[in-house]
Amino acid sequence: MAMELTTEGNVLKVSVEGRLVAAVVPGMRDDILGHVKDGMNVLFDLGKMDHIDSSGLGLLVQVLQKVKACGGKVVLAALQPRPKIVFDITKVSRVFEIVPTVEDAKF
C-alpha cells in the first residue's frame, strides 16, 4: 500500500494505492490526522485502491468525524468497483460523499 499526501489551500488530498487494510491503518491514521486542522477539507483519491477491509473503513470514518468536528468536509473520489461492494454491503457509502473523479470533488 502506498499513500501520498498533498495540500492545496484548505484541501488535504490523500491518494491511496493498493490495499487499505489493518496492517497499514495505524500509520496512515497518524499521518492524516496530523494534517487535519480547523477548516481543512480532505479528498481521498481512491482510483488506485483495489481492496479495503473493516479497519480501512474505520479509518475513513475516523477521518470523517475529525474533519467534521473541525468544520471541514470529506469527499471520496474514484472508488473502484471491488472496494465499492464493501462500501455498499456495510452501508458506509451512505455517510460519505462519493464522486466519480477527483475533478468532480467540490469544496
VENCOR-V807071 format. One record per run of one state. SS is the DSSP state (A for helix, B for strand, O for the rest). FROM is the first residue (numbers start at 0). TO is the last residue. If there is no record, write none. Layout:
{{SS/FROM/TO} {SS/FROM/TO}}
This chain:
{{O/0/0} {B/1/7} {O/8/9} {B/10/19} {O/20/20} {A/21/34} {O/35/39} {B/40/51} {O/52/52} {A/53/68} {O/69/72} {B/73/76} {O/77/79} {A/80/89} {O/90/90} {A/91/93} {O/94/95} {B/96/98} {O/99/100} {A/101/103} {O/104/106}}
